[in-house]
Amino acid sequence: MNNENDEVCQDSAEGAHTAGKSPADITICYLTCPKDAATAFLGALMVTDSRGRPLHFSFVSPVRPTRVQRILYGSTLEEHVKIDVISQKLLSDIPFSPDVIFVDTEDMLSVRRIVDIPTAFLAKRQAPENDPTRLTTLQYNTGSNMDDQETVGRILSTLEPFVDLVEPFARMREALKEVIKSPDA
């Protein structure tokens, strides 16, 4: 498995506690592990500042489990590849600790077992945007990590009025398409 890193900026921020932090000092990690058309597993990680500007981006080359691995791992294969192989590699190469990790699928919440960083599934709310009873256009889930609820909620309430917190996932998917097309990208 190859790993590619692109250091966009050398800024760093202290890790997992946002209490007392200026909103401008919050760093967000986005993590995604989609499958490609050939059912290989892909993975990308992007750390952004509070405005959604990239500070760090890394990805792994497509991971294609063998037939024997598929048989041996059975129903646990997908979690093993996404969490124990791809996410572990990507998270181990971050040059600084972000304040939160956002994932784009609920099955990726398992990443919380390998890091000590609040983690949440983040998506746009499915309800109509013009619903006046909603204070947010986002939905999030920390799974069984109830201790993460307060930190994630604080970050979302601080940053949501100023930046589209879900949009970086679309940029990451586009970047993955580019690196798959052209290994030199």
C-alpha positions as CSV (number, residue, x, y, z in Angstrom):
1,M,0.0,0.0,0.0
2,N,1.4,3.4,-1.0
3,N,0.8,6.6,0.9
4,E,1.0,10.0,-0.7
5,N,1.2,13.1,1.4
6,D,0.8,16.7,0.3
7,E,1.8,19.2,2.9
8,V,-0.1,22.3,2.0
9,C,0.9,24.3,5.0
10,Q,3.1,23.8,8.0
11,D,0.6,25.4,10.5
12,S,0.0,23.3,13.6
13,A,-2.6,23.3,16.3
14,E,-2.7,21.6,19.6
15,G,-5.0,18.6,19.7
16,A,-8.2,17.3,21.0
17,H,-9.5,20.0,23.4
18,T,-11.4,23.0,21.9
19,A,-12.3,24.5,25.2
20,G,-10.8,28.0,25.4
21,K,-9.7,27.8,21.7
22,S,-10.4,30.6,19.3
23,P,-12.7,29.4,16.5
24,A,-9.9,30.4,14.1
25,D,-7.6,27.8,15.7
26,I,-9.8,24.8,15.3
27,T,-8.6,22.1,12.9
28,I,-10.8,19.5,11.4
29,C,-9.9,16.2,10.0
30,Y,-12.0,14.7,7.2
31,L,-11.7,10.9,6.6
32,T,-13.3,8.9,3.8
33,C,-12.9,5.3,2.6
34,P,-15.0,4.7,-0.5
35,K,-14.9,1.8,-2.9
36,D,-14.0,2.3,-6.6
37,A,-15.8,0.8,-9.5
38,A,-13.6,-2.3,-9.3
39,T,-14.5,-2.7,-5.6
40,A,-11.1,-1.7,-4.4
41,F,-11.0,0.3,-1.2
42,L,-9.7,3.9,-1.4
43,G,-8.9,6.2,1.4
44,A,-8.2,9.9,1.9
45,L,-7.7,12.2,4.8
46,M,-7.7,16.0,4.7
47,V,-7.1,18.3,7.7
48,T,-8.5,21.8,7.3
49,D,-8.4,25.0,9.2
50,S,-11.7,26.5,10.5
51,R,-12.4,28.0,7.1
52,G,-12.2,24.7,5.3
53,R,-8.8,25.4,3.8
54,P,-6.5,22.4,3.5
55,L,-3.5,22.1,5.8
56,H,-2.7,18.5,5.0
57,F,-3.9,15.9,2.5
58,S,-3.0,12.3,2.2
59,F,-4.4,9.2,0.5
60,V,-3.6,5.6,0.0
61,S,-3.4,3.7,-3.3
62,P,-6.4,1.4,-3.9
63,V,-6.4,-1.6,-1.6
64,R,-7.6,-4.8,-3.3
65,P,-8.1,-7.7,-0.9
66,T,-7.3,-11.1,-2.4
67,R,-9.9,-13.8,-2.7
68,V,-8.2,-15.7,0.2
69,Q,-8.4,-12.6,2.4
70,R,-12.0,-12.1,1.5
71,I,-12.7,-15.7,2.6
72,L,-10.6,-15.5,5.7
73,Y,-12.0,-12.2,7.0
74,G,-15.5,-12.8,5.9
75,S,-18.0,-10.2,7.1
76,T,-15.2,-8.4,9.0
77,L,-13.2,-7.6,5.9
78,E,-14.6,-4.2,5.1
79,E,-14.1,-2.9,8.7
80,H,-10.6,-4.4,8.8
81,V,-9.5,-2.7,5.5
82,K,-11.2,0.6,6.2
83,I,-10.2,1.0,9.9
84,D,-7.2,-1.2,10.6
85,V,-5.4,-0.8,7.3
86,I,-6.4,2.5,5.5
87,S,-7.5,4.7,8.4
88,Q,-4.6,3.6,10.7
89,K,-2.1,4.5,8.0
90,L,-3.6,7.8,7.1
91,L,-4.1,8.9,10.8
92,S,-0.5,7.8,11.7
93,D,0.9,10.3,9.2
94,I,-0.9,13.4,10.3
95,P,1.8,16.0,11.3
96,F,-0.4,17.4,14.2
97,S,-3.5,16.4,16.1
98,P,-6.8,17.8,14.8
99,D,-9.7,18.8,17.2
100,V,-12.2,16.5,15.6
101,I,-12.5,13.8,12.9
102,F,-15.5,13.9,10.6
103,V,-16.4,10.8,8.6
104,D,-18.9,10.5,5.7
105,T,-20.3,7.1,6.6
106,E,-21.6,5.8,9.9
107,D,-19.5,2.6,9.6
108,M,-16.4,4.7,9.7
109,L,-17.3,5.7,13.3
110,S,-15.2,2.6,14.3
111,V,-12.1,4.7,13.7
112,R,-12.7,6.1,17.2
113,R,-11.3,2.9,18.6
114,I,-7.8,3.6,17.1
115,V,-7.6,7.4,17.9
116,D,-8.1,9.6,20.9
117,I,-9.8,12.4,18.9
118,P,-13.6,13.1,19.0
119,T,-15.1,11.5,15.9
120,A,-18.5,12.0,14.3
121,F,-20.4,11.0,11.2
122,L,-21.4,14.3,9.5
123,A,-24.0,14.9,6.8
124,K,-26.5,17.4,5.5
125,R,-29.9,17.0,7.2
126,Q,-32.5,15.4,5.0
127,A,-35.3,17.6,6.2
128,P,-36.3,20.6,4.1
129,E,-33.8,23.5,4.6
130,N,-36.7,26.0,5.1
131,D,-37.9,24.2,8.3
132,P,-37.9,27.0,10.9
133,T,-37.8,24.4,13.8
134,R,-34.3,23.4,12.8
135,L,-31.3,25.3,14.1
136,T,-28.9,23.5,12.0
137,T,-28.7,22.1,8.5
138,L,-26.4,19.3,9.7
139,Q,-26.9,16.0,11.3
140,Y,-24.1,14.2,13.2
141,N,-23.7,11.0,15.1
142,T,-20.9,10.0,17.5
143,G,-22.1,6.5,17.7
144,S,-21.4,4.9,21.1
145,N,-18.9,7.6,21.9
146,M,-21.1,9.8,24.0
147,D,-18.2,11.7,25.5
148,D,-17.6,13.2,22.0
149,Q,-21.1,14.7,21.8
150,E,-20.2,17.9,23.6
151,T,-17.0,18.6,21.7
152,V,-18.5,17.9,18.3
153,G,-21.6,19.9,19.1
154,R,-19.5,22.9,20.2
155,I,-17.4,22.8,17.1
156,L,-20.4,22.5,14.8
157,S,-22.2,25.4,16.6
158,T,-19.1,27.5,16.4
159,L,-18.2,26.9,12.7
160,E,-21.5,26.1,10.9
161,P,-22.6,29.7,10.5
162,F,-19.3,30.5,8.6
163,V,-18.3,27.4,6.6
164,D,-20.0,24.5,4.8
165,L,-18.6,21.7,7.0
166,V,-19.7,18.8,4.7
167,E,-18.4,20.2,1.4
168,P,-14.7,19.1,2.0
169,F,-15.9,15.5,1.5
170,A,-16.8,16.4,-2.1
171,R,-13.3,17.9,-2.7
172,M,-11.7,14.8,-1.3
173,R,-13.7,12.5,-3.6
174,E,-12.7,14.7,-6.6
175,A,-9.0,14.6,-5.5
176,L,-9.2,10.8,-5.2
177,K,-10.6,10.6,-8.8
178,E,-7.7,12.7,-10.0
179,V,-5.0,10.6,-8.2
180,I,-6.5,7.4,-9.6
181,K,-6.5,8.8,-13.1
182,S,-3.0,10.1,-12.9
183,P,-0.5,8.8,-10.4
184,D,1.6,11.9,-10.9
185,A,-1.2,14.2,-9.6
